Amino acid sequence: MEDLEILKIGLSDILELQHIATETFVETFSHKNTADNMSLYLDNNLSLDILSAEINTINSEFYFALKGNEIVGYMKLNFGSAQIELKGINSIELERIYVLKKYQRNQIGQQLLDKAIDIASQKQLEFIWLGVWEENWSAINFYTKNNFHEFDRHLFLLGEDRQTDIMMKKNLRL
Ligand SMILES: CC(C)(COP(=O)(O)OP(=O)(O)OC[C@H]1O[C@@H](n2cnc3c(N)ncnc32)[C@H](O)[C@@H]1OP(=O)(O)O)[C@@H](O)C(=O)NCCC(=O)NCCS
């Protein structure tokens, strides 16, 4: 398989970011959610205005996974006060990690996660955490394989649907 490149992106990449973020979100969640809730989520969370504000947020970083010129996945990391919860200085939030369906199970998610852990280790952070929908079994398996453990459960709004996210974390100092 062609080598994977993982690159930090900026505002000039926003159209490609919106494209990969929308495509992967729809691929992952449309079969288990109503069209109305999916549209609401996309409008409220993946508009160009919202994404540009997120790219410009100090302490948030986006990365593309590239195979040649093709964007096959992406992730979003938050540090310090940019974390949605647990805003401590010793943690990093993996807010989003997505790989296009046709490329899944090829270690691309693994390489993105390894990159996030490398970045966190360089900053000497203590743990990495995330929230995952309780019905997203493939992602839960992926995190469990990587030694993440549940530590809490929180509400997540997909459009108007109140869903439960499992909060998971991995200690980086073990
Ligand atoms: C979750 C996700 C990022 C994993 O990325 P990936 O490239 O498909 O996974 P990898 O090939 O790197 O998997 C690494 C290991 O995780 C585990 N794993 C990954 N996907 C799995 C699945 N569907 N079922 C069971 N275990 C899985 C396996 O142990 C795998 O190793 P193996 O293939 O050698 O057995 C990817 O499937 C994805 O984008 N899913 C849709 C979006 C999503 O749910 N994101 C998370 C939101 S919280």
PDBQT file of the ligand as one rigid body, heavy atoms in Angstrom, charges set to zero:
ROOT
HETATM    1  C1  LIG A 201     -12.630   4.132  13.869  1.00  0.00    +0.000 C 
HETATM    2  C2  LIG A 201     -11.672   4.357  12.686  1.00  0.00    +0.000 C 
HETATM    3  C3  LIG A 201     -11.038   5.736  12.780  1.00  0.00    +0.000 C 
HETATM    4  C4  LIG A 201     -10.576   3.286  12.729  1.00  0.00    +0.000 C 
HETATM    5  O1  LIG A 201      -9.721   3.494  11.636  1.00  0.00    +0.000 OA
HETATM    6  P1  LIG A 201      -9.315   2.296  10.655  1.00  0.00    +0.000 P 
HETATM    7  O2  LIG A 201      -8.293   2.808   9.726  1.00  0.00    +0.000 OA
HETATM    8  O3  LIG A 201     -10.548   1.733  10.050  1.00  0.00    +0.000 OA
HETATM    9  O4  LIG A 201      -8.750   1.213  11.675  1.00  0.00    +0.000 OA
HETATM   10  P2  LIG A 201      -7.313   0.503  11.691  1.00  0.00    +0.000 P 
HETATM   11  O5  LIG A 201      -7.145  -0.293  10.447  1.00  0.00    +0.000 OA
HETATM   12  O6  LIG A 201      -6.256   1.492  11.978  1.00  0.00    +0.000 OA
HETATM   13  O7  LIG A 201      -7.555  -0.484  12.937  1.00  0.00    +0.000 OA
HETATM   14  C5  LIG A 201      -6.606  -0.687  13.965  1.00  0.00    +0.000 C 
HETATM   15  C6  LIG A 201      -7.168  -1.735  14.887  1.00  0.00    +0.000 C 
HETATM   16  O8  LIG A 201      -8.365  -1.290  15.545  1.00  0.00    +0.000 OA
HETATM   17  C7  LIG A 201      -9.312  -2.363  15.620  1.00  0.00    +0.000 C 
HETATM   18  N1  LIG A 201     -10.470  -2.057  14.761  1.00  0.00    +0.000 N 
HETATM   19  C8  LIG A 201     -10.570  -1.077  13.838  1.00  0.00    +0.000 A 
HETATM   20  N2  LIG A 201     -11.778  -1.110  13.254  1.00  0.00    +0.000 NA
HETATM   21  C9  LIG A 201     -12.448  -2.132  13.812  1.00  0.00    +0.000 A 
HETATM   22  C10 LIG A 201     -13.742  -2.676  13.601  1.00  0.00    +0.000 A 
HETATM   23  N3  LIG A 201     -14.592  -2.175  12.697  1.00  0.00    +0.000 N 
HETATM   24  N4  LIG A 201     -14.124  -3.754  14.346  1.00  0.00    +0.000 NA
HETATM   25  C11 LIG A 201     -13.272  -4.305  15.259  1.00  0.00    +0.000 A 
HETATM   26  N5  LIG A 201     -12.006  -3.821  15.493  1.00  0.00    +0.000 NA
HETATM   27  C12 LIG A 201     -11.621  -2.748  14.774  1.00  0.00    +0.000 A 
HETATM   28  C13 LIG A 201      -8.620  -3.603  15.102  1.00  0.00    +0.000 C 
HETATM   29  O9  LIG A 201      -8.000  -4.247  16.199  1.00  0.00    +0.000 OA
HETATM   30  C14 LIG A 201      -7.589  -2.995  14.161  1.00  0.00    +0.000 C 
HETATM   31  O10 LIG A 201      -6.445  -3.801  13.974  1.00  0.00    +0.000 OA
HETATM   32  P3  LIG A 201      -6.477  -5.015  12.899  1.00  0.00    +0.000 P 
HETATM   33  O11 LIG A 201      -7.131  -4.512  11.649  1.00  0.00    +0.000 OA
HETATM   34  O12 LIG A 201      -5.032  -5.330  12.736  1.00  0.00    +0.000 OA
HETATM   35  O13 LIG A 201      -7.287  -6.083  13.543  1.00  0.00    +0.000 OA
HETATM   36  C15 LIG A 201     -12.417   4.209  11.334  1.00  0.00    +0.000 C 
HETATM   37  O14 LIG A 201     -13.014   2.927  11.263  1.00  0.00    +0.000 OA
HETATM   38  C16 LIG A 201     -13.464   5.251  11.068  1.00  0.00    +0.000 C 
HETATM   39  O15 LIG A 201     -13.159   6.299  10.521  1.00  0.00    +0.000 OA
HETATM   40  N6  LIG A 201     -14.739   4.974  11.411  1.00  0.00    +0.000 N 
HETATM   41  C17 LIG A 201     -15.826   5.873  11.090  1.00  0.00    +0.000 C 
HETATM   42  C18 LIG A 201     -15.723   7.191  11.831  1.00  0.00    +0.000 C 
HETATM   43  C19 LIG A 201     -15.760   7.016  13.312  1.00  0.00    +0.000 C 
HETATM   44  O16 LIG A 201     -16.554   6.248  13.850  1.00  0.00    +0.000 OA
HETATM   45  N7  LIG A 201     -14.880   7.777  13.978  1.00  0.00    +0.000 N 
HETATM   46  C20 LIG A 201     -14.790   7.772  15.411  1.00  0.00    +0.000 C 
HETATM   47  C21 LIG A 201     -15.788   8.715  15.968  1.00  0.00    +0.000 C 
HETATM   48  S1  LIG A 201     -15.644   8.748  17.749  1.00  0.00    +0.000 SA
ENDROOT
TORSDOF 0
